[in-house]
Every structure is written in C-alpha cells, then in structure tokens.
Amino acid sequence: MYVGLLHLHNLTRWLVLIAAVVAVGVAIHGLVTRRPWTQLARKSGTAFVITLDVQLVLGLLLYVVSPIVRSGFADMATAMADGAVRFFLVEHLVLMILAVAAAHVGSVLVRRAPSDRAKHARAATWYSLALALVLLAIPWWRPLFPGLA
C-alpha cells in the first residue's frame, strides 16, 4: 500500500504543478492585459485547488503508513537531528498544509473581489504564494519519477 500511495502521490505532484502554473499564468495574464475574469480563469483556479486537495488527502494517507514517519515518531530526538526525516515528519507536512490554505484563501477572496482586476490580482497573489510553498516543500533530492530510474 505504501509504494502504491507513494507513486500516486508523486504522479499527482505533477498535476498540481501543471494546474498551479496554469492558474498563476492565467491570473497574471489577465491582470497585465486587464482582461475580464473568464471561465478559464475561474476553472483554472478551481482545478488548482482541487488537485491540491486530492494531493493533501493522498499525502495524509501516506503520512499514516510511511515507514519514515513511523520511525521518526519512534525516536523524535533523532528524527529532528536528521534533516531528511525531519523534512518528512514536520516540514513537508506543514508547508503543504499552508499551501492548501493559501490556495483556499485565494479562492474565497477571488470570489468576493469587487472587480475583474481585483479577481486577477488576488488569484495571482494567493495562487503564487501557494505555488511557492509547494515548490519549497517538494523533496527535490528524491527521484522525480520513482521506479523509472
């Protein structure tokens, strides 16, 4: 179950990144060109938030079954001294939850924005923040496509 969840979580990472780049790109383009808020802008933001939500659920399931997390909880002092274990035990989890929160806050603020320009500005700001947090929290030192190396 662990390996399957890990592969699914990895695959979903790419969907999250694609959705994030599209949502941020559409928002910035709309802001710079002063275009009206469109269905594409709304749907790209929604797709980003949904893929993040799916990734969060997969990540939480993975967190429960992960041997890295289990060993970390078994000896917390040693885990905090080991950067890789600490990353998965605390840093990755916290940063990704903050990323999901930023995307959701952005989504709500976009819906409540008084103008199309404000919608684009809020989407660009909050979705960029969420994307930055995701990029910080990805374990780039691990294989990008596990099992294919």
C-alpha positions in Angstrom: 0.0 0.0 0.0 2.8 2.4 0.9 4.6 2.1 -2.5 1.3 2.5 -4.4 0.4 5.6 -2.5 3.9 7.0 -2.9 3.7 6.6 -6.7 0.2 8.1 -6.8 1.3 11.0 -4.6 4.3 11.5 -7.0 2.1 11.5 -10.1 -0.4 13.9 -8.5 2.5 16.3 -7.8 2.9 16.9 -11.5 -0.8 17.5 -11.9 -0.6 20.0 -9.0 2.3 21.8 -10.6 0.7 22.0 -14.0 -2.6 23.3 -12.5 -0.6 25.8 -10.4 1.4 27.1 -13.4 -1.8 27.4 -15.5 -3.8 29.2 -12.7 -1.0 31.6 -11.9 -0.3 32.2 -15.6 -3.9 32.9 -16.4 -4.2 35.2 -13.4 -1.1 37.2 -14.2 -2.0 37.4 -17.9 -5.5 38.7 -17.0 -4.0 41.2 -14.6 -1.4 42.5 -17.0 -3.7 42.7 -20.0 -6.6 44.0 -18.0 -8.9 41.3 -19.4 -12.2 40.4 -17.8 -12.5 37.5 -15.4 -13.3 34.5 -17.6 -14.5 30.9 -17.2 -10.9 29.8 -17.9 -9.6 31.9 -15.0 -12.3 30.5 -12.7 -11.8 26.9 -13.8 -8.0 27.1 -13.7 -8.1 28.3 -10.1 -10.7 25.6 -9.2 -8.5 22.9 -10.8 -5.5 24.1 -8.8 -7.4 24.0 -5.5 -9.0 20.6 -6.3 -5.6 19.0 -7.3 -4.1 20.4 -4.1 -7.0 18.9 -2.0 -6.5 15.5 -3.6 -2.8 15.7 -3.1 -3.4 16.6 0.6 -5.6 13.6 1.1 -3.1 11.3 -0.5 -0.3 12.9 1.5 -2.1 12.4 4.8 -2.8 8.8 3.9 0.9 8.4 3.0 1.8 10.1 6.3 -0.1 7.4 8.2 1.5 4.4 6.5 5.0 5.9 5.9 7.9 3.9 7.4 9.9 7.2 7.6 7.2 8.9 9.6 6.8 5.8 11.9 10.5 5.6 12.6 10.6 9.4 13.2 7.8 9.2 15.8 9.5 6.2 17.5 12.6 8.4 18.2 11.7 12.1 17.8 15.0 13.4 19.1 17.0 11.5 16.5 14.4 12.4 13.8 14.7 16.1 14.5 18.5 15.8 14.1 18.2 14.1 10.8 17.3 16.6 8.1 15.7 14.2 5.7 13.5 12.6 8.4 12.6 16.0 9.9 11.6 17.2 6.4 9.0 14.4 6.0 7.9 14.4 9.6 7.3 18.1 10.0 8.5 20.5 7.3 6.8 18.9 4.3 3.5 18.4 6.1 3.4 22.0 7.5 4.4 23.7 4.2 1.9 21.7 2.2 -0.9 22.4 4.6 0.0 26.1 4.4 0.0 25.9 0.6 -3.5 24.3 0.6 -4.7 27.0 3.0 -3.3 29.8 0.8 -5.0 28.4 -2.3 -8.3 28.1 -0.5 -8.0 31.6 1.0 -7.2 32.9 -2.5 -10.2 31.1 -4.0 -12.5 32.7 -1.5 -11.0 36.1 -1.9 -11.3 35.9 -5.7 -15.0 35.1 -5.4 -15.5 38.1 -3.1 -13.5 40.5 -5.2 -15.4 43.6 -6.3 -13.9 43.8 -9.9 -12.3 41.6 -12.5 -9.0 43.3 -12.0 -9.2 42.5 -8.2 -10.0 38.9 -9.0 -6.9 38.5 -11.2 -4.8 40.3 -8.6 -6.0 38.2 -5.8 -5.7 35.0 -7.8 -2.1 35.9 -8.9 -1.1 36.7 -5.4 -2.6 33.8 -3.5 -2.0 31.1 -6.1 1.6 32.3 -6.5 2.1 32.1 -2.7 0.6 28.5 -2.7 2.8 27.5 -5.7 5.9 28.9 -3.9 5.1 26.9 -0.8 4.6 23.8 -2.8 7.9 24.3 -4.6 9.6 24.7 -1.2 8.0 21.6 0.2 8.8 19.2 -2.7 11.7 16.8 -1.9 13.7 17.7 -5.0 16.6 15.4 -3.9 14.4 12.3 -4.4 13.8 10.8 -7.8 11.4 12.8 -9.8 9.9 9.7 -11.4 10.5 6.8 -8.9 10.7 3.4 -10.4 11.8 4.7 -13.8 15.5 5.3 -13.0 
